[in-house]
Amino acid sequence: MRVTVRDLRSGNHRQFATPYLLACDGATSSVREQAGIPMHGKLLSYSVNILFNCPGLTSKHAMGEAERYMFVGPEGMWGNLTVVDGDVVWRLTVLGSEEKMNLAAFDADAWIRRALGTEADAGRIPYEISSVIPWRRTEMLAQRYKQGRVILVGDSAHTMSPTGGMGMNTGIQEVMDLGWKLQGVLAGWAHTDLLESYEIERLPIAARNISFSTQNFNAWRDTPDPGAVLDDTEEGRHVRAALGRRLRESTRIEWESMGLQIGHRYEDSPVCVSDGSPPTPDDFRIYVPTTRPGSRAPHCWLEDGRSTLDLFGKGFTLLAFPRSQARSIESIRSEFARRKIPLEIVELQSDEAARLYERPLVLVRPDGHVAWRGDEVDDAARIADTVRGALIRETAVH
Ligand SMILES: Cc1cc2nc3c(=O)[nH]c(=O)nc-3n(C[C@H](O)[C@H](O)[C@H](O)COP(=O)(O)OP(=O)(O)OC[C@H]3O[C@@H](n4cnc5c(N)ncnc54)[C@H](O)[C@@H]3O)c2cc1C
């Protein structure tokens, strides 16, 4: 395909030919728009971020050190203060309606003083505002990740509430999924259909991350009966204690979410070879390490100080544990070599890794996800063709 780019500073145009075009141009992606890929979802709220410098802020209030401080007024949750560098730089997010996004009428100083309290009102907590940026909190997901040779990556494919910090994580995982597939197609060892597996694997994960993020946002907006929260009365004390307990519990999952962070798996992926084993629980909170195909290969320390994760990244990695048979290893090696699929065979003696990896042979993709595992190899050619995307149409037909 031919692409024309324009340098916005110089106005210069440049044309070039490219086999694929990746849209990494964020939530308002014009590439996505031009490719005609619709987004589905909804607006969650409007917010304004105030970035300000206030050295040693934690020692200037009685709330103690925290990553985040949440503000509830008689109207409910109105904002939160988040640590940026742990000392000097802070971000106050003010939640609100569309009118709050009108910066001409937005009094950032008043919001900072409301957050920092009477000491700031009296000028005893000096601070300096560095930026005030309005933004829309949305949950949106592209209907497709690929249109012809245009492929969406990152926020061009999805947006989610930052509650949970999954936006960039989701984009980085997409790059990891897509990167080796593109490399394989461009190098010629992968079938071009391998690129179709990108959407099949990643779109459900984006939907999962969106749902987690909105669940977190709803949890911290859920502050029932806050009317007396600022009152210096018995009722006020009761309301503050009850809201504190409630928020502590309801927001816990935002921090304790190992299942979400690393428990994602490419269920029903056409480029992983299922072994029919039952799935581990798919729970945001709980991560159960497993080598079930489609899962992220688990971490364990090796005797030389490396992690098993350090073994992956460049090509495919076949982990061979003591019970593996040389014949099986050789069949994988020769079928991958025949197709020029990059493969490294790593023989591991570690008992701990052998237990964790559950099978004597585990084939890990360049992105660290398990493609196949087994006690022995029946049909190495089929494994090789599956992981390089050559059998996707056949799988789709059956
Ligand atoms: C308040 C807030 C807090 C967040 N916190 C977290 C967090 O803790 N963890 C996390 O994982 N994520 C977080 N996120 C989400 C994260 O910032 C985004 O998911 C991430 O930045 C998306 O990266 P991206 O490269 O896809 O898009 P972007 O970061 O939007 O980058 C796209 C780039 O493309 C450029 N561009 C667009 N159109 C054109 C064009 N026509 N020509 C040239 N350039 C163009 C843009 O200028 C921009 O630089 C947060 C988001 C917000 C708003």
The ligand as an ORCA input file, in Angstrom:
! r2SCAN-3c Opt
* xyz 0 1
  C      -5.089     10.379     33.595
  C      -4.606      9.144     32.936
  C      -3.862      8.226     33.661
  C      -3.417      7.050     33.070
  N      -2.709      6.154     33.817
  C      -2.314      4.994     33.245
  C      -1.587      4.027     34.014
  O      -1.313      4.216     35.203
  N      -1.214      2.880     33.403
  C      -1.498      2.626     32.095
  O      -1.155      1.531     31.596
  N      -2.174      3.518     31.342
  C      -2.578      4.696     31.888
  N      -3.258      5.610     31.134
  C      -3.554      5.294     29.738
  C      -2.357      5.559     28.836
  O      -1.922      6.900     28.980
  C      -2.763      5.291     27.391
  O      -3.371      4.018     27.291
  C      -1.535      5.309     26.488
  O      -0.895      6.570     26.526
  C      -1.925      4.994     25.046
  O      -0.757      4.967     24.271
  P      -0.857      5.093     22.709
  O       0.568      5.171     22.236
  O      -1.737      4.052     22.147
  O      -1.608      6.478     22.421
  P      -1.147      7.959     22.828
  O      -0.369      7.965     24.089
  O      -2.387      8.782     22.761
  O      -0.151      8.364     21.671
  C      -0.608      8.630     20.371
  C       0.350      9.644     19.758
  O       0.013      9.832     18.400
  C       0.095     11.203     18.102
  N      -0.753     11.489     16.939
  C      -2.106     11.378     16.843
  N      -2.530     11.699     15.610
  C      -1.419     12.002     14.902
  C      -1.193     12.397     13.546
  N      -2.188     12.545     12.686
  N       0.072     12.605     13.174
  C       1.113     12.458     14.020
  N       0.952     12.087     15.302
  C      -0.287     11.851     15.741
  C      -0.386     11.893     19.364
  O       0.064     13.225     19.410
  C       0.264     11.020     20.437
  O       1.550     11.438     20.727
  C      -3.715      6.799     31.704
  C      -4.447      7.728     30.953
  C      -4.901      8.891     31.567
  C      -5.683      9.881     30.750
*
